[in-house]
Amino acid sequence: MATEPVFTYAVEKSRDDLGNNVTTIKCHGRLVNENASRIKEVIKPLIVDGGRIIIDLGELSYLDSSGLGALVGLKVSALNKGFCRLELENLTPRVKELLSLANLTKLFSS
């Protein structure tokens, strides 16, 4: 019997010096096909609130193409809304490599 890949997250809300919303989502485990929808369910409602959303990937042990697709979709949603800045933080070498191979480095640097 296969076990489902474990993905957990913690949400921290704060405000910057100007009083704008800052939400940090600290990801842990494996962001893969079986659970990629979970990160979308958490972050999509935050995009509407505006402000800055930081996705901290420092504790992510694995990311597959579905997980990467979820992150790209969230970034595009944030860009389309125009009042939300979504950023990736603490990228592991594996995530940096995936972004580079997929030509997505520029997308996440904006």
C-alpha positions in Angstrom: 0.0 0.0 0.0 1.5 3.3 -1.1 1.5 6.2 1.3 0.4 9.7 0.2 3.3 12.1 -0.1 3.2 14.4 3.0 2.9 18.1 2.4 2.3 20.5 5.3 2.3 24.2 5.6 2.1 27.0 8.2 0.6 30.4 7.6 2.0 33.5 9.3 0.2 36.8 8.9 1.8 40.2 9.6 2.0 43.7 8.3 4.9 45.6 6.8 6.1 49.1 7.9 3.4 50.7 5.8 0.6 48.6 7.2 0.2 46.3 4.2 -0.7 42.6 4.5 2.2 40.2 4.5 1.4 36.5 4.5 4.1 33.9 4.7 3.3 30.3 3.8 6.1 27.9 5.1 6.0 24.7 3.1 7.3 21.4 4.4 7.6 18.0 2.8 6.8 17.0 -0.8 4.7 19.2 -3.1 3.6 16.7 -5.8 0.7 15.8 -8.0 -1.3 14.1 -5.2 -1.4 17.3 -3.0 -0.6 20.3 -5.3 -4.2 21.4 -5.1 -3.8 22.0 -1.3 -1.4 24.9 -1.8 -3.8 26.5 -4.4 -6.7 26.2 -1.9 -4.7 28.0 0.7 -3.2 30.8 -1.4 -5.9 31.7 -4.0 -8.2 33.4 -1.3 -5.2 35.3 -0.1 -4.5 36.8 -3.5 -7.9 38.6 -3.4 -6.9 40.3 -0.1 -3.9 41.9 -1.8 -0.6 42.7 -0.2 2.5 40.5 -0.3 2.4 36.7 -0.2 5.7 34.9 0.4 5.9 31.1 -0.2 8.9 29.8 1.8 10.2 26.6 0.1 13.2 26.2 2.4 11.8 23.0 4.0 10.4 21.5 0.9 12.1 18.2 0.3 10.7 17.6 -3.2 8.8 19.4 -5.9 7.4 17.7 -9.1 6.0 19.2 -12.3 2.5 19.4 -10.8 3.7 21.3 -7.7 5.6 23.6 -10.0 2.5 24.1 -12.1 0.5 25.0 -9.0 3.1 27.7 -8.1 3.1 29.0 -11.7 -0.7 29.2 -11.7 -0.7 31.1 -8.4 1.9 33.5 -9.6 -0.1 34.2 -12.8 -3.2 34.7 -10.8 -1.4 37.2 -8.5 0.0 39.1 -11.6 -3.5 39.2 -13.2 -5.1 40.6 -10.1 -2.5 43.4 -10.0 -2.8 44.2 -6.3 -0.9 41.2 -4.9 2.8 40.4 -5.0 3.6 36.7 -4.8 7.2 35.7 -4.1 9.1 32.5 -3.6 11.7 32.5 -0.8 14.4 30.1 0.4 14.6 28.1 -2.8 16.3 24.8 -2.6 18.8 23.8 -5.3 16.2 21.4 -6.7 13.6 24.2 -7.0 16.1 26.6 -8.6 17.1 23.9 -11.1 13.4 23.3 -12.0 12.7 27.0 -12.5 15.8 27.3 -14.7 15.0 24.2 -16.8 11.4 25.4 -17.3 12.5 28.9 -18.2 10.5 30.3 -15.2 13.3 32.1 -13.3 12.2 35.5 -14.7 8.5 34.9 -13.9 9.3 34.5 -10.2 11.8 37.3 -10.1 9.0 39.9 -11.0 
